[in-house]
Amino acid sequence: MKKICLSLVALLMVLSSCESDLDGAAFNQPIQQNNVVVQNFMWLAMNQWYFWQDQVPDLADDRFATDEEYITFLRETPDPMAFIQNLQFEEDRFTFFDDDFEDLLNRLSGIRTSNGIQFFTVNLSADNSETDRFLFVRNVIPGSDGEAKGIKRGDVFWGIGGEQFTSNNIGTLTRPETYSLNRGQLDQQNRLVNRTNEEVSVTKQENLQENPIRLATTLDVNGTQVGYLLYQSFNRNFNMELNDVFGQFVADGVTELVLDMRYNGGGSVNTSRLLASMIYGRNTSDLYLRRLWNSKLQPQFSDANLNSFFASEVSPDGAAINTLNLRKLYVIGTGNTASSSELIINGLDPYIEIIHIGSTTTGKNEFSISLVDNPRRNYQYSPSTENEINPDNRWIIQPLVGRNENSVGFFDYTDGFAPDVEQLEDVFNLGTFGDVNEPLLARALELISSDTSTSLFVSKQRDFINFLESKEFLEEPLEIMDMDIHMY
């Protein structure tokens, strides 16, 4: 097998593939005859792009002496899911894949089939058994059937169709297109949930689009104008709307900002750069991040290709960035805060003071790209060449292909960012987003107003409550150059 050959085209980070023995027409026939088309695509794409390629023996450039040996290796694992999992490095927690690229790409763009209800799965049993679980609603997507049925944050449900939730049946019970949720009633004094006979039927709808800007408002805190942004994902399709939010913050005279990313699992790296610029400023000579690729790719790129600086405008419209020029930022982050959300913290940290309220974040410091069976584009997905994807292979893989370091070279936050002020969410008192009495926002406002010492605030979170999240960490593409870069 010949090694994959890489070259730069102009200033774009476009990888052009040299002819490989495995890509030639003479090799395609045995690949198809042996029914290893999917495995062949996965191996070639991972060999070229995977961040830990040089640490996975089966991905080595010289792993196979002959084509026959290679085909035998592909045939040994007929299940594509098991095959890609076998190629992953042991430290890899976040590579994912799907057997239909359209489904995954829709999810990356915040489009899904859903009733709009996002929830915590909570264990309230005294002995921490698996048979006494409840769904506490953490968010309901505007425009969804869940919202239309009056379901709101803080509601609790004990089962579906009269069947009590357990750790083993939640996925099965919530799988149908329509189901009836059994409401529970909170007993806040005793911190229990009582069953009721009330049911509410909810139906999933196709192509439900979630606006990542869940709430943006300006609060007057003792004469100080405080911006509050509840941001759900870094979706590049809403960059202009995000800039408009900061335009309104500027018009309102905002001098302090609370950025709420408690449920933000990541998304476009470029959108994180734009948001950081809206917070910090149009300082295009200041480095926001530097990309680190695998050992084969890194030497191919110049600093101009690897470095991303703060932005002065939003492309493709070219609108000027609306910026607050802040030197302090209050971030609400939790264990559901990941990837591009953590990139905001890391990228801004060398320049401004960041006060993190909440709990330790996920610790996702790698980025990924969408790869499909299109060798001509080095397996990168592009809407403009979707018709060139192998019609016999609709699989898509989203492997980790690199890490981002900040301007001082720091990238090692795999254990997450610990909070400066710990404040756990209490499912018995979730509060309303944007309300000054919502516990995490209230804590941030206390810090801003300096009315209360941090030592006087005590969380009422129960130690035995076990949270499971209902939403996957998914991200959608970033277009910096010719490829889409994600952080999930």
N, C-alpha and C positions, 0 to 999 in steps of 0.2 A: 504494500500500500504506500502510495506517495503521501507525504505530509501535505496538509492543506496549506495553500500559499495565500498570503495576505498582502494587500497593498492599499495605500491611501490614494484616493482620487480627489484632486484639488484640495480644498480645505474641509471637505465633508468627511465624516467618519463612515465611509462606505467601504465595506469589505468585499473585494472581488475575488471570487474563488478560482484558483488555477485548476486545470483539468486533473482530476484524480482518477486512479484506476477504478475506484468504487462508483464514480459518477458517470463513467462511460457507457455508451449504448451496449457494448458487449457484456457489461456486468448487470444491466437492468433485467435481462431475461432470467438469469438464475435467481435473482432477488424475487421476482414475481412468481416464478415456478415453485420456489420454496416457501411462499406465503410469509415472507419476512419484510414486506414493504415498510410497515410501521416501525419495526425494530431497526431497520437500516436507517430510516430518517432520524430516529431518536439518537442512535449512536453517532452518526455524522454531526448532527447539531450539537450534541453534548461535547463531543471531541473538540469542536471548534470554539464553543462559547463558554462552557461551564467554568465557573470560578476556580473550582478545585480540580480541574482536569489533570494537572500534573501529580495529584495525590490519589487518584483513583487508578489502580493498575489496569483495569479493563478498558480505560479510556486512553491509554498511552498510544502515541503515534506508531510505535513499533510493536504493538501488542500482537499482531497477526502476521505470520510469515507468508501466507498465501490467501488468495480469495476463498478457497475452499474452507480453510480454517476459520475465516471470518464468518462465512455463511453457517457453518456448524455452530459457532457461538451464538448467532442470532436465533437459530432454530431451537436452542436449548431452553429458551423461555418463551413459549408461545403466547403467554398473556402479556400484552403491551404494558399494562399497569405494573405488573411484577418486574418487567424488564427495566423500565425507567427507574423504579425504586432500587433495583440492584446496582444502578450506575451512580447513585447518590452518595456523596461523602457523608461520613457519620455525623459531622457537625451541622449538616444541612437540615434545617427545621421547616423551611418555607417553600421549597420548590413544589409546584403543583401542575396539574395537567388535566385534560378533558378529551373525550373521544369525539367532540364536535366543536370546532373552533368558533363557530358563530355563537354558541351558548356561552362560552367562556368570555369572549370579547364583549358580549352584551353585559355580562355581570361586571366586567372590569369598568364599564362605562356607567355603572349604577342602574342599569336596566335589567329587570328581572321579573319573573312570575311570582307574585307575592300578594298577600293580603295586607301588607304594610306594617305588621306588628313585629316589633323587635323586643326581645325580652331577656331577663335573667332567669335561669333555672336555679331554684333555691331549695336546699335541703333544710327542712325545719324539724326533722325528727330529733328527739332528745338523745338518741343513741347513735346518731349519724348514720342510720341505715339507709338503704337505697329505695325504700318503699314510700316515702312521704315527701314528695317533691311538689313544688308550686311554681307557676310561671308568673313572675312580676314584670309588668310591662315597663320597659325603660324608654321606649320611643314609638310613636306611630307616624308613619310617613304621610304627610299631607297629600290629599287627593286619593288616598287608598280606601279600600272597602272597610278596613279597620277603623279609620277615622269616621267614615260615613255611619258606622254602627255605634258611634259614641265611645269607643274605647280610647282611653287616655293613659298617659304616663302615671304609674303608681297603681293602676288596677292590678288585681291578682286573680288567677284562675287555678282551680284545683284539679280539673280533668277535662276530658272531651267525651261527649255522649254518655256521661255518667261514669266513665272509667277513670279512676284516680291515676295521676301521673306517677310514674316510677322512673328510675334511671334508665330502664331498658325499653320503655314503650313510647317515650316522647317523640322520637323520630317517626315511628310508625303512625302514631295518632295524628300528627300534624302533616302527614304526607298528602292526604286527599285534597282535591281542589276546593271542596267545601266541607266544613266541619263545624260543630256546635261546641263552643267553649262553655264550661261550667264556672260561673263566677264564685269567687270567694269574698268574704267580708273581713277586713282587717280588724283585729283586736289589738290596737296599738299599746294599750296599757299592759297587757299580758304578752304582747309580741307573738300572737298566734293568728292563724287564719281559720275562720269558721266557714264551713260549706254552706252554700245556699242552693235553692232550686232554680235560680235564674240562669238561663242559657242565652247565648248570643251567637248567631250563625254568621260566619265570615267566609268570604269567597276570594280565592286568589285571582288576580287579573294579570294578563300578559302585558309585557312591555311597560311595567310600572317604572317610571323614572323618578329617582330621588334627587331632589335639589340638594347639593352638599351644603348650601348656605341655609341651615335650618332656622337660624334666628340672628338678626343683627339689629341692635338698638343702642341708643345712647342714654345713660343713666346719670342723673345729677346726684352726686355724693358730696354733701356738704359744700356745694358750690363748685366742685370739680367735675368736669365732664368726662365720664368714663364710657368708653366704647365696649360693648359686649358682643362677641361673635361666637356663636355655636356652629362649629365647622365640622361636617360629618365625613368628608372624604376630599382628596385632592383630585378633582375631576376637571380636566383641561377644557371640557366643553363649557364650563361656567367661569372662565377666567375674566371675561369682561364684566360679568355680574359681580364678581368679587372685587374688581377694581372700582365699580360703582359704589359698593358698600363703603370702601375707604374714602371715596369722594364725599359721601354723606358724612362720614366721621370727621373729615377735615372741615366741612361746612358747619358741623355742630360744635367745632372748637374742642374736639376730644384731645386730651393731654395724657390720658392713661388708657390702657387697653387690657381687657381680660379675654384671652383667646382660649376658648373652651374646646378641647380636642379629646374629651374623655372617651368617646366612642369612635374616634377616627383611626381606621386601620391602615391608612396610607393612600397612595395613588401616584399621580404624576410628579416626577422630580422637578420638572420645569415649573409646574404650578407652585411647588414649595418655594422655589427661587423667587417667583413673582410675589408670593405672599410675604416672604422675608423682606423683599424690597419695599413693599407697602408699609411694613412696620418700621424698618430701619432707615431706608432712604435710597435714592437713585444714585448710589455710589458705585459706579461701574468699574472703578479701579480696585475695588475691594473684592477679594476672593470669597465666594460663598462655599464652593466645594471643589474637590479634586477627585476624579474617578480613578479607581484602582481595578484593573481587569486581571485576567489570568496571565500566567507567565509568558504565554505565546503572544497574546494580544498587546500587552502593555508596551513593549518596545516599538510597536508599529506606530504609535501615536505621539505627536508633538504636544508640548504644553498647551498650545492653542486648542487642541482637540480634547484635552483632558480636563482643562480648567473651566469652571463656570463662575462668572462674576455676578454681582447684584445687577438688577435690570433697571432700565430707565423707561421702558415702554412695554406694552402688551402686544404681542404679535398674534395674528397677522395684521390686525387693524392698525398697529402703530400708535395706539393711544398712549399718552403719557401716563406713567405710573402715578396714582394718587398715594402719597405717602405721609405718614404721621411723624416721621423723623424721631422716633422714640429712642430713649436710652435705657428704658426699663420695660419689661413685658411680664405680665402675670399669665401663666399658663395653667390651665386645668388639665391634668393628665392622669390616666389610670392604667391598669393592666391591659386595657383595650386600646391604648394609645400606641401606635406602632408605625414603623417605616418612615414615610415622608413626614409624619407628625414629629417623630423623633429627630428627623433631619432638620426641621425648623429649629429645634432646641440646640442641636449641635452646631448648625451653621451660623446661628446668631450669637452663640455663647461668647466667641472672642470679641464681639463688638458691643454688646449691651448686657445689662444685668437681667437675668431671667429668674423669676420667682415661681417655682413649680408647686402648685397646690394639688393634693390628691394622693396618689399612691404610685408605686414603682411602675414604669412603663414596660412594654413588652421586651425590648432589646432586639430590634430588627434593624440591622445596619447594612444589609445587602440590597442590591437592586437587581431587577430582572428585565428580560425582554420576551416578547411573544414570538415563538418559533413554530413555523408550519412547514409542510413538505413542499418547499419551493427553493430548490438549490440555486436557481439563478439569482435570488436575492440573499444568498447565504442563510436561508431559512428564516429570515426576518419577515414578520407579517407586515403587509402594507395593503390598505384598502384599494389602492390603484392597481395592484397586481393580484387581487384575490382570484381572478379567473385563471391564474397560472398555477394555483395550488393543485397538487396531484389529486385528481377526482377520486382515486382509489384510496385516499388516506386523508380523513378529515381531523385526525388527531392534532392537538396543539399542546405544546409544553411551555411552561413558564419557569425556566430554571434560573437560579441565582447565578448571575454572571459577573458581579463585581461588588465593590464597597465604595462608599463615599467618605472621604476624610474632610475635616474642616480646614480653615486657613492656617491653623497651627499644627496640623497633622494628626488630630485625634479622630479615631474611628472606633475604638474598642469599647462599645457600650452594649455588648451582648447580654449583660445582666440587667439592662434597662437603666433608666435615669431615676434615681431615688428622689422623692419629693423633698423640697425645703420645708414644707409644712404638710404633714400627713393629715389627710381627711378622707376617710373611707365613706363610700356611699352606703346609706342605710335604707334597705328596701321598705322599711316601715315609715320612712320619711324621705321619699325621693324628691318631693317638691316639684315645682313647675319651672321649666326652662325660662330663664330671663327674669324670674321673680327675685327680688332682692333678698327674700327669705329662703330661697333654695340653698341648702347647706354649703355646697362647694362655692357657689357664687358669693354667698354671704361671707364666707371666709376670706375670699379675695378682696371684697369690698372693705372688710374690717382692716385688712393689711393696708389698703390704699388710704383709708381715712385715719388709720392709726388710733382708732377709738378704743381698741381692745388689745391686750397683750396676747401673744400666741399661746402662752402657757395657761390662759384661762379657758381655752376652748377644748372640750373633750368630746371625742367622737363616741356615739352610742352604738356603734356597730357590734353585733353579736359575734363572738369568736367562732362559733360553730357553723355559722351560715356559709354554705359552700356555693360559690357562683360558677355557673357555666354560661358561656356566651352563645347567643343564637345567631350571630352574624360572623361570617368568615372574614379573614383579613384579605381583602382583594384590592388591587390597584389597577388603574387604567394607564394607557401609554402616555409618555412624554415625547414631544417632538423637539429635541434640541437640534439635531442634525438630520440625518436620514434614517435614524432608527428611533424606535419608541422605547423609552427607558422607564421602568416602573420601580416602585418600592412597595412591596406587600409584606 
